[in-house]
Amino acid sequence: MNLIVDDHLLKFRPTPNFTELPKHGVALRSQSQEGHIISWADHVLCRSHSCLETGFFRQALHLDNIGLYHECSLNFPQARKEIESYEAPKPWQSLGLQSKFGQPAKKVDWEGVVIVTQYANDRSIAKVGSVSQYYEFIRCACAYFGKKAFLKIHPVISGDRKMLEILKGFAMKHGCEMGHVDVSVIDHCESVHLYNSSFAVDAVMRDKHVFQSAPGYFWQTGIVQYTHGRVHEPMLPTSPWYRDKFMDFLAWRYCWHELTPLPEVMEIMGAYAHNASLFPLPQDFSYGAYLMRNS
């Protein structure tokens, strides 16, 4: 089956070598519709397609033949069975996984709860709700937790005056702390609260309980507690064993590295084009395998 990529992918360049794809027989979507289409972030209304997005570690990407965000394959009941039975070549703790975004040097030790902010215009919000719903979640969380809460500012909005003013207004009104700080702010916190953010992965890596307000990548996976839009609810127990299994699976069976050599990228795309399973990524070309080869 022919491989086709969105023209936008060559402009966005999620990997530095994507511009070389046409030289290797990959067609552009503007030139052909007959084949397996690799789209950026959104669904493509065709018989055979994969969606590409960044996350959930530093320089990580993932493809999904089902969809992204709340529709991704990780949320399927069958996915949990595959995750539970998976045996990783090396545990995720040995890979030196880093946060998707670079973190500031400033560190804060916080023992209350941490409310994770996002870039308000991000697709992860638009796909499952609205900007107003996201801000309402932040406002309600600040009102509920008050002085117990710390608002962790997303790196992307640290220089956006308008977004910062909105968040600052919520924090000041309800006595919350707020800052653009290192991920270690959650190391000693009680719990992490977010709308729909991949920061859930950072929290899980630090063995923190995550309350997620909106549907998203992890809402049905068992690693976060989905609150159906509520700011807070009684904490339900989660399994440390399953969280480790999930992190292994994310690193070895779902994500791959943006610096993966082009011949391997072609094999990854080919696997998604010709394999009907939920998780077609060849383990040898996974994010975990890349880190092991380049450590």
C-alpha positions as CSV (number, residue, x, y, z in Angstrom):
1,M,0.0,0.0,0.0
2,N,1.3,3.5,-0.9
3,L,2.3,5.8,1.9
4,I,1.0,9.3,1.8
5,V,1.8,12.2,4.3
6,D,0.0,15.4,4.9
7,D,1.8,18.3,3.2
8,H,1.7,20.1,6.6
9,L,4.0,17.5,8.1
10,L,6.8,18.6,5.8
11,K,6.3,22.2,7.1
12,F,5.9,21.3,10.7
13,R,8.7,18.7,10.6
14,P,8.0,16.7,13.8
15,T,11.3,14.9,12.9
16,P,14.2,16.7,11.1
17,N,14.2,14.2,8.3
18,F,10.5,14.3,7.3
19,T,11.4,16.6,4.4
20,E,13.2,13.7,2.9
21,L,10.2,11.4,2.8
22,P,9.1,12.3,-0.8
23,K,12.6,11.2,-2.0
24,H,11.9,7.7,-0.6
25,G,8.6,7.2,-2.5
26,V,6.2,8.7,0.0
27,A,3.5,10.8,-1.8
28,L,2.1,14.0,-0.6
29,R,-1.6,14.2,0.2
30,S,-2.0,17.1,-2.2
31,Q,-0.8,14.8,-5.0
32,S,-2.5,11.5,-4.1
33,Q,-5.3,10.1,-2.0
34,E,-4.8,6.4,-2.9
35,G,-2.9,4.7,-0.1
36,H,-2.4,4.9,3.7
37,I,-2.4,8.5,4.8
38,I,-0.3,9.8,7.7
39,S,-2.0,12.9,9.1
40,W,-1.0,15.4,11.6
41,A,-3.1,15.3,14.8
42,D,-6.5,15.0,13.2
43,H,-8.6,12.2,11.7
44,V,-8.6,11.7,8.0
45,L,-11.9,10.5,6.4
46,C,-10.5,7.6,4.4
47,R,-10.3,3.9,4.7
48,S,-6.6,3.6,5.8
49,H,-4.9,6.3,7.9
50,S,-2.8,7.0,10.9
51,C,-2.6,10.1,13.1
52,L,0.7,11.5,14.3
53,E,1.3,13.6,17.4
54,T,4.1,14.5,19.8
55,G,4.5,13.1,23.3
56,F,4.8,11.8,25.9
57,F,8.5,12.1,26.6
58,R,11.3,14.4,25.4
59,Q,11.5,14.3,21.6
60,A,8.9,11.5,21.5
61,L,6.3,10.9,18.8
62,H,3.4,8.4,18.4
63,L,1.2,7.1,15.6
64,D,-2.3,5.8,16.2
65,N,-4.6,4.0,13.6
66,I,-7.7,4.6,15.8
67,G,-7.4,8.3,16.8
68,L,-5.8,10.7,19.2
69,Y,-6.6,12.2,22.6
70,H,-9.7,10.6,24.1
71,E,-10.1,8.4,21.0
72,C,-6.7,6.8,21.0
73,S,-6.1,3.1,21.1
74,L,-4.7,3.2,24.7
75,N,-8.3,3.7,26.0
76,F,-9.7,0.5,24.4
77,P,-10.5,-2.5,26.8
78,Q,-8.2,-4.7,24.6
79,A,-5.4,-2.3,25.2
80,R,-5.4,-3.0,28.9
81,K,-5.1,-6.7,28.3
82,E,-2.1,-6.1,26.0
83,I,-0.5,-3.7,28.5
84,E,-0.9,-6.2,31.4
85,S,0.7,-9.0,29.5
86,Y,3.6,-7.1,28.0
87,E,7.1,-7.8,29.2
88,A,9.5,-5.0,28.4
89,P,13.2,-5.7,27.5
90,K,14.2,-3.1,30.2
91,P,12.0,-1.4,32.8
92,W,11.0,2.2,32.1
93,Q,12.9,3.3,35.2
94,S,16.2,2.3,33.6
95,L,15.7,4.4,30.4
96,G,16.2,7.9,31.9
97,L,12.9,9.2,30.6
98,Q,12.5,13.0,30.6
99,S,9.5,15.3,30.6
100,K,8.1,16.2,27.2
101,F,8.9,19.9,27.8
102,G,12.0,21.5,29.1
103,Q,11.7,22.6,32.7
104,P,12.9,25.8,34.3
105,A,15.6,25.8,36.9
106,K,13.4,27.1,39.7
107,K,12.4,24.4,42.2
108,V,9.6,24.5,44.8
109,D,8.9,22.0,47.5
110,W,5.1,21.7,47.8
111,E,3.1,19.4,50.1
112,G,-0.5,20.4,49.1
113,V,-2.0,19.8,45.7
114,V,-0.7,20.8,42.3
115,I,-3.0,22.1,39.6
116,V,-1.5,21.8,36.1
117,T,-2.1,24.5,33.6
118,Q,-2.1,24.2,29.8
119,Y,-1.8,26.4,26.8
120,A,-5.4,27.4,26.5
121,N,-5.5,27.1,22.7
122,D,-3.9,23.7,22.5
123,R,-5.6,20.9,20.5
124,S,-5.8,18.7,23.7
125,I,-8.3,21.2,25.0
126,A,-10.2,21.9,21.8
127,K,-10.6,18.2,21.1
128,V,-12.4,17.4,24.3
129,G,-14.0,20.7,25.4
130,S,-13.4,24.5,25.0
131,V,-11.2,27.2,26.3
132,S,-14.0,28.5,28.6
133,Q,-14.4,25.0,30.1
134,Y,-10.7,24.7,30.7
135,Y,-10.6,28.0,32.5
136,E,-13.7,27.1,34.5
137,F,-11.9,24.0,35.7
138,I,-8.9,26.0,36.8
139,R,-11.1,28.6,38.5
140,C,-13.1,25.9,40.3
141,A,-10.0,24.0,41.4
142,C,-8.5,27.2,42.8
143,A,-11.7,28.0,44.7
144,Y,-12.0,24.4,46.1
145,F,-8.3,24.0,47.2
146,G,-7.5,27.6,48.0
147,K,-4.1,28.1,49.8
148,K,-3.5,24.3,49.5
149,A,-3.0,24.6,45.8
150,F,0.0,25.5,43.6
151,L,-0.6,26.4,39.9
152,K,2.2,25.0,37.8
153,I,2.5,27.2,34.8
154,H,2.9,25.4,31.4
155,P,6.3,26.3,29.8
156,V,4.6,27.4,26.6
157,I,2.5,30.1,28.3
158,S,5.2,31.4,30.6
159,G,5.6,34.4,28.2
160,D,1.9,34.9,27.3
161,R,0.7,37.9,29.3
162,K,-3.0,37.4,28.6
163,M,-3.1,33.8,29.7
164,L,-0.9,34.5,32.7
165,E,-3.2,37.4,33.8
166,I,-6.2,35.1,33.8
167,L,-4.5,32.5,35.9
168,K,-3.0,35.1,38.2
169,G,-6.5,36.4,38.8
170,F,-7.7,33.0,39.9
171,A,-4.7,32.4,42.1
172,M,-4.9,35.7,43.9
173,K,-8.6,35.6,44.5
174,H,-8.4,32.2,46.2
175,G,-5.0,32.4,47.9
176,C,-3.2,29.9,45.7
177,E,0.5,29.9,44.9
178,M,1.6,30.0,41.3
179,G,4.8,29.7,39.3
180,H,6.8,28.5,36.3
181,V,8.8,25.8,38.2
182,D,10.5,22.5,37.7
183,V,8.5,19.3,37.6
184,S,9.9,18.4,41.0
185,V,7.1,20.6,42.5
186,I,5.0,17.5,42.5
187,D,7.6,15.3,44.3
188,H,6.0,15.7,47.8
189,C,2.5,16.9,46.8
190,E,-0.7,15.0,47.8
191,S,-2.1,14.8,44.3
192,V,-2.0,16.3,40.8
193,H,-5.1,17.8,39.2
194,L,-5.4,18.6,35.4
195,Y,-7.9,19.1,32.7
196,N,-6.4,17.0,29.9
197,S,-2.6,17.2,29.9
198,S,0.2,14.8,29.0
199,F,1.8,16.0,32.3
200,A,-0.1,13.0,33.7
201,V,2.9,11.0,32.5
202,D,5.3,13.1,34.5
203,A,3.1,12.6,37.6
204,V,2.8,8.8,37.1
205,M,6.5,8.5,36.8
206,R,6.7,10.1,40.2
207,D,4.1,7.8,41.7
208,K,1.5,10.6,42.1
209,H,-2.3,10.2,42.0
210,V,-3.7,12.1,39.0
211,F,-7.2,13.5,38.9
212,Q,-8.2,14.2,35.2
213,S,-11.3,16.4,34.6
214,A,-11.8,16.0,30.8
215,P,-11.6,12.9,28.5
216,G,-8.1,12.5,27.0
217,Y,-5.3,10.2,26.2
218,F,-5.4,8.4,29.6
219,W,-9.0,8.8,30.8
220,Q,-9.9,5.1,30.4
221,T,-6.4,3.6,30.9
222,G,-6.4,3.1,34.6
223,I,-3.4,5.3,35.3
224,V,-5.5,8.5,36.1
225,Q,-8.8,9.0,37.9
226,Y,-11.3,10.5,35.5
227,T,-13.6,12.8,37.4
228,H,-16.3,13.5,34.8
229,G,-15.7,17.2,34.9
230,R,-15.7,17.4,38.7
231,V,-12.8,19.3,40.4
232,H,-12.4,16.6,43.0
233,E,-13.8,13.4,44.3
234,P,-12.7,10.7,46.8
235,M,-9.3,9.1,45.8
236,L,-9.7,5.6,44.3
237,P,-6.9,3.1,44.7
238,T,-4.6,2.5,41.7
239,S,-2.2,-0.4,41.1
240,P,1.5,0.5,41.2
241,W,2.2,-2.8,39.3
242,Y,-0.2,-1.7,36.5
243,R,1.3,1.8,36.4
244,D,4.7,0.4,35.8
245,K,3.3,-1.9,33.1
246,F,1.7,1.1,31.4
247,M,4.9,3.1,31.4
248,D,6.8,0.2,30.0
249,F,4.2,-0.1,27.2
250,L,4.3,3.6,26.5
251,A,8.1,3.6,26.0
252,W,8.4,0.3,24.2
253,R,5.2,-0.2,22.2
254,Y,3.6,3.2,21.6
255,C,6.2,6.0,21.3
256,W,9.2,6.4,19.0
257,H,12.0,9.0,18.9
258,E,11.9,12.0,16.5
259,L,15.6,11.4,15.7
260,T,14.9,7.8,14.4
261,P,16.8,7.3,11.1
262,L,14.6,7.7,8.0
263,P,14.8,4.0,6.9
264,E,13.4,3.0,10.3
265,V,10.7,5.7,10.1
266,M,9.7,4.2,6.8
267,E,9.4,0.8,8.4
268,I,7.4,2.3,11.3
269,M,4.9,3.9,8.8
270,G,4.8,0.7,6.8
271,A,3.9,-1.3,9.9
272,Y,0.9,1.0,10.6
273,A,-0.2,0.8,7.0
274,H,-0.2,-3.0,6.8
275,N,-0.9,-4.2,10.4
276,A,-4.4,-4.2,11.7
277,S,-3.5,-4.6,15.4
278,L,-4.0,-1.8,17.9
279,F,-0.3,-1.3,18.4
280,P,1.7,-1.9,15.2
281,L,4.9,-0.2,16.3
282,P,7.9,-2.5,15.9
283,Q,9.5,-2.8,19.3
284,D,13.0,-2.5,17.8
285,F,12.2,1.0,16.6
286,S,10.4,2.2,19.7
287,Y,11.4,5.1,22.0
288,G,12.8,2.7,24.5
289,A,14.9,0.9,21.9
290,Y,16.3,4.2,20.6
291,L,17.3,5.3,24.1
292,M,19.0,2.0,24.7
293,R,21.0,2.2,21.4
294,N,22.0,5.8,22.0
295,S,22.8,5.7,25.8
